[in-house]
Amino acid sequence: MKWPSIAMALGVAFSASAGTPPLKADLAGIGFLVGRWESGSGRVADSGGTSRGSSVVTVEANGAALLRRDHTDLFDARAKPSGGFDQVMLIYAENGTIHADYSDGQRVIHYTSATVVAGESVTFSSTPQAGTPAFKLTYELHAPDTLSVTFGMTPPGQSGFQPIASGTLKRHK
């Protein structure tokens, strides 16, 4: 599997700018994700390589959704370019629960729940399905301009969470 492609399916934050509609109440706790972010060097666990990229999260649908757009460049263990990819993730509330749908053009992940510490962190989780991995994506705000991101999975039939990628995003000013 080429899960490093999802590796930097990670990130974004920034305070809302003038003219941006306020987020609906169910999404207000994750408003720290809104904005432009750049990553330094993230770690890709299964390749031993690194990744670097950018993320933009915008408020959409009159505050009822967030849209994350990313570009990630991948590097092998010798720091040589080894590819890149674009990805999107739509974040929305449905029946009082935050959901997200991710795609990088090759695969889709449906995050069916989120654990939120308002203004500080959010962990998106997919529901395990027979024969498929379960995924977890976590964003933690460490300072107004620093966001850590961790992405991992639990392989089919297993219970242990395996990290796939992690990194830090800095607010782009």
Secondary structure as UniProt FT lines:
FT   HELIX           4..7
FT   TURN            18..19
FT   HELIX           25..33
FT   STRAND          35..39
FT   STRAND          42..44
FT   TURN            45..48
FT   STRAND          49..60
FT   HELIX           61..63
FT   STRAND          65..75
FT   TURN            77..78
FT   STRAND          81..94
FT   TURN            95..96
FT   STRAND          97..103
FT   STRAND          108..117
FT   TURN            118..120
FT   STRAND          121..126
FT   TURN            130..131
FT   STRAND          134..143
FT   TURN            144..145
FT   STRAND          146..154
FT   TURN            156..157
FT   STRAND          162..171
//
